[in-house]
Amino acid sequence: MTLQSLGRPPLTPLFALLLIRGIASFQLQAAAVAAPSLIGDLKLTYAQVGLAMGAFLLPGIFLTVPAGLMARRFGDRPMLRGAFVLLAAGIALSSLATGFPMLLAGRLLAGVGGVTILMLVIKMTADRYAGPLLSTATSVVIVSWPLGTGLALVLLGPVETAYGWRVVMGLSALPVLAGFALTWLVGQARVVAVSGDAPPAKVGIGFVAGAALSWGTYNGSIVVMATFLPALFISIGLAAEAAAARSSIVLWSFAVVVPFCGFLADRVIGRTGAVVLGMALTAASFLLVMPTGGAAWVLILLGIGLALPPGALTAQVGDATPPAARALVFGWYAAGSYCGMTSAPWIAGRLRDVSGDANAPMLWGAGLMLILVPLYGWFRWEARRKSVS
């Protein structure tokens, strides 16, 4: 394989990738913001709301690996542009829904575009910023998740209260146009394969499975928090708008600290240390939300706990994977996350429906961190056991 170095990349692609991924997460959160009026208007259960939230991510289980391979063949930017077209079409269908089946179909269609965007941005970041500061670059891009979901809570929460879920869905489409334009600013990878006939790099199945399951479990906890924390606050007496604003404390604290968490992982405590500390803080914070009545300091700690693992874990995967295999590995990595993000909120919703306890999803979020411990240990053992090549 012949490789061509493109030199040190500028910062413009990094911020373009951040904003592009944030637009996808903004749309993901729209269903959670719209949940109160969806339940009232379309007579949905909490489990159906959780499924509608997860349906945006469900296509990723099946499509991220093919999308990664297509991106390798046709290029990242054409794939991103096609994904934004599908995202817009799905948003339009969701906003016109007359029942749960149509809403679900719209969320699935939007999800085809959304999960392609989410996967490609992580892969493109690894292509452009591979090296000793990859945790930092990845953490900057990961700010897009709380940035998008936090803005959705703050901006769409009052709209939901005043105008209902259809207007929320419609307004969530506006950033899609900006995202399409930003695809011209993502730049080129630092290293690209010149020969299309080179044999693909081999990676260990255990390595890929451990990484994907770890990433899926971690991301499932974030979606559980984003979907059910506002409902918990409503159950203890807050209005819907105030509940959305209170919930956004987690996301804003995540957004503020996540780049520093990447630097901390790269330069201070190590990447494994960042993941382990993040798991412990996240589990403890989930357990403290209800007993403290959602105290601001607990929500800030939850944001910090959730901010510690993603950059470090993704950098460990990226550094251990040869460039020629990144499209495939990150496709499976993303597929694992979508399994977690689809199933975790549905399980949380079922627990909420069956128990009648608004705190049940928070307990499930803490449980996910306990599940993550052996999965992450497996991934690290596989990564050390043999060189991925």
Residue pairs with C-beta under 8 A, 6 or more apart in sequence:
1 193
1 194
1 195
1 198
1 324
2 193
2 194
2 195
2 198
3 191
3 192
3 193
3 194
3 323
4 191
4 192
4 194
5 190
5 191
6 188
6 189
6 190
6 191
6 192
7 190
8 190
9 128
9 129
9 187
9 188
9 190
10 187
12 185
12 187
13 124
13 128
13 185
13 186
13 187
14 125
14 128
14 129
14 137
14 140
14 141
16 182
16 183
16 185
16 186
16 187
17 121
17 124
17 125
17 141
17 144
17 186
18 140
18 141
18 143
18 144
18 147
19 144
19 178
19 179
19 182
20 80
20 117
20 121
20 144
20 179
20 182
20 183
20 186
21 117
21 118
21 121
21 122
21 141
21 144
21 145
21 148
22 143
22 144
22 145
22 147
22 148
22 151
23 117
23 148
23 175
23 176
23 178
23 179
24 87
24 113
24 114
24 117
24 118
24 144
24 148
24 179
25 118
25 144
25 145
25 146
25 147
25 148
25 149
25 152
26 148
26 149
26 151
26 152
26 172
26 175
27 56
27 87
27 91
27 110
27 114
27 148
27 152
27 172
27 173
27 175
27 176
28 53
28 56
28 57
28 114
28 148
28 149
29 148
29 149
29 152
29 153
29 156
29 226
30 152
30 156
30 168
30 169
30 172
31 38
31 49
31 52
31 53
31 56
31 107
32 49
32 53
32 152
32 226
32 227
32 230
33 152
33 153
33 156
33 157
33 160
33 168
33 230
33 244
34 156
34 160
34 164
34 165
34 168
34 169
35 49
35 227
35 230
35 231
36 160
36 234
36 240
37 160
37 164
37 165
38 44
38 49
38 52
38 103
38 165
39 45
39 46
39 49
41 164
41 165
42 97
42 98
42 99
42 100
42 103
44 52
44 100
45 349
45 353
46 231
46 349
46 352
46 353
47 346
47 349
47 350
47 352
47 353
48 100
48 349
49 227
49 349
50 227
50 228
50 345
50 346
50 347
50 348
50 349
50 350
51 104
51 345
51 346
51 349
52 100
52 103
52 104
52 107
53 223
53 227
53 345
54 223
54 341
54 342
54 343
54 344
54 345
54 346
55 104
55 107
55 108
55 111
55 342
56 107
56 108
56 110
56 111
56 114
56 115
57 111
57 114
57 115
57 223
57 337
57 338
57 341
57 342
58 108
58 111
58 338
58 342
59 108
59 111
59 112
59 115
59 338
60 111
60 115
60 118
60 119
60 334
60 335
60 337
60 338
60 341
60 342
61 335
61 338
61 339
61 342
62 335
63 112
63 115
63 116
64 115
64 116
64 119
64 330
64 331
64 332
64 334
64 335
64 338
65 328
65 331
65 332
65 335
66 331
67 79
67 115
67 116
67 119
67 120
67 331
68 119
68 120
68 123
68 327
68 328
68 330
68 331
68 334
69 327
69 328
69 331
70 79
71 79
71 120
71 123
71 327
72 327
76 120
76 123
76 124
76 186
77 183
77 184
77 186
79 116
79 120
80 116
80 117
80 120
80 183
80 186
81 180
81 183
82 113
82 116
83 112
83 113
83 114
83 116
83 117
83 120
84 113
84 117
84 176
84 179
84 180
84 183
85 113
85 180
86 109
86 110
86 112
86 113
86 116
87 110
87 113
87 114
87 117
87 176
88 113
88 173
88 176
89 109
89 110
89 113
90 106
90 107
90 108
90 109
90 110
90 111
90 112
90 113
90 114
91 106
91 110
91 169
91 170
91 172
91 173
91 176
92 106
92 173
93 102
93 105
93 106
93 109
93 110
94 102
94 103
94 106
94 107
94 110
94 169
95 106
95 166
95 169
95 170
95 173
96 102
96 106
96 166
97 103
97 106
115 334
115 338
117 179
118 334
119 330
119 331
119 333
119 334
121 141
121 144
122 138
122 141
122 314
122 330
122 333
122 334
123 326
123 327
123 330
123 331
124 186
124 189
125 134
125 137
125 138
125 141
126 134
126 138
126 314
126 318
126 321
126 326
126 330
127 189
127 190
127 191
127 192
127 323
127 326
128 137
128 187
128 188
128 189
128 190
129 137
129 138
129 190
130 190
130 191
130 318
130 319
130 323
132 266
133 266
134 266
134 315
134 318
134 319
135 262
135 263
135 265
135 266
135 271
135 274
135 311
135 312
135 314
135 315
136 259
136 262
136 263
136 266
136 311
137 262
138 262
138 310
138 311
138 314
138 315
138 318
139 258
139 259
139 261
139 262
139 263
139 265
139 307
139 310
139 311
140 258
140 259
140 262
142 258
142 310
142 311
142 314
143 254
143 255
143 258
143 259
145 222
145 254
146 250
146 251
146 252
146 254
146 255
146 258
146 303
147 251
147 255
149 226
149 251
150 248
150 251
150 252
150 255
152 172
153 230
153 244
153 245
153 247
153 248
153 251
154 244
154 245
154 248
155 171
156 168
156 171
156 172
157 240
157 241
157 244
157 245
158 241
159 167
159 168
159 171
160 167
160 168
160 240
160 241
160 244
161 239
161 240
161 241
189 323
191 323
193 323
193 324
198 324
200 324
200 325
200 328
201 321
201 322
201 323
201 324
201 325
201 389
202 325
202 389
203 321
203 325
203 328
203 329
203 388
203 389
204 382
204 385
204 386
204 388
206 378
206 382
206 385
207 320
207 379
207 382
207 383
207 388
208 329
208 332
208 333
209 332
209 336
210 375
210 376
210 378
210 379
210 380
210 381
210 382
210 383
211 313
211 316
211 317
211 329
211 332
211 333
211 336
211 379
212 332
212 333
212 335
212 336
212 337
212 339
213 336
213 340
213 375
213 378
213 379
214 313
214 336
214 372
214 375
214 376
214 378
214 379
215 313
215 314
215 317
215 333
215 334
215 336
215 337
215 340
216 336
216 337
216 338
216 339
216 340
216 341
217 340
217 344
217 368
217 371
217 372
217 375
218 309
218 310
218 313
218 337
218 340
218 368
218 372
219 337
219 340
219 341
220 340
220 341
220 343
220 344
220 345
220 368
221 282
221 286
221 306
221 344
221 365
221 368
221 369
221 372
222 306
222 341
223 340
223 341
223 344
223 345
224 344
224 345
224 348
224 361
224 362
224 364
224 365
224 368
225 250
225 286
225 302
225 306
225 362
225 365
226 247
226 251
227 345
227 348
227 349
227 361
228 345
228 348
228 349
228 352
228 358
228 361
228 362
229 247
229 250
229 289
229 294
229 361
229 362
230 240
230 243
230 244
230 246
230 247
231 243
231 352
231 358
231 361
232 289
232 290
232 294
232 358
232 359
232 361
232 362
233 242
233 243
233 246
233 247
233 294
234 240
234 243
235 358
236 293
236 294
236 358
238 246
246 294
246 299
247 299
249 296
249 299
249 300
249 303
250 299
250 300
250 302
250 303
250 306
251 303
252 303
253 299
253 300
253 302
253 303
253 304
253 307
254 303
254 304
254 306
254 307
255 303
256 303
257 303
257 304
257 307
258 307
258 310
258 311
261 274
261 278
261 304
261 307
261 308
261 311
261 312
262 311
262 312
262 315
264 274
264 308
265 271
265 273
265 274
265 308
265 311
265 312
265 315
266 315
269 277
271 312
271 313
271 315
271 316
272 312
272 316
272 380
274 308
274 309
274 311
274 312
275 308
275 309
275 312
275 313
275 376
276 376
277 305
277 308
278 305
278 306
278 307
278 308
278 309
278 312
279 305
279 309
279 369
279 372
279 373
279 376
280 305
280 369
281 301
281 302
281 304
281 305
281 308
282 302
282 305
282 306
282 365
282 366
282 369
283 305
283 366
283 369
283 370
284 301
284 305
284 366
285 298
285 299
285 301
285 302
285 305
286 302
286 362
286 363
286 365
286 366
286 369
287 362
287 363
287 366
288 295
288 298
288 301
289 298
289 299
289 302
289 359
289 362
290 358
290 359
290 362
292 298
313 376
314 333
316 379
316 380
316 383
317 329
317 330
317 333
318 326
318 330
320 383
320 388
321 329
321 330
321 388
322 388
322 389
325 388
344 364
344 368
347 364
348 360
348 361
348 364
348 365
349 361
351 357
351 360
351 361
351 363
351 364
352 358
352 360
352 361
